[in-house]
Amino acid sequence: MIHFVPRDNIVQHAELRRMTVNEYAPDSGQANEYRTLADKIINNQFFAVPTPIEMDELEDLLIEFGILESEDKCSKTD
């Protein structure tokens, strides 16, 4: 993975207006994330064919970046 792009609610606001985030809110944190991703892609020197990751690895990334709570932190209701 070259860059993790968190998703902000500003994406939905831009989509409703049929605009990109960079058009709708060019100074937003989300727009900066897209610029950072573009810069990393353009300047990438590591030309490897990516391999898919397992679901467990994806879940670990989501937990690491605060998108998903780990099961031990979730309260379960029965």
Secondary structure, DSSP 8 states (H G I E B T S, - for coil): --------THHHHHHHTT--HHHH-TTSHHHHHHHHHHHHHHT-----------HHHHHHHHHHTTSS--TTTS----
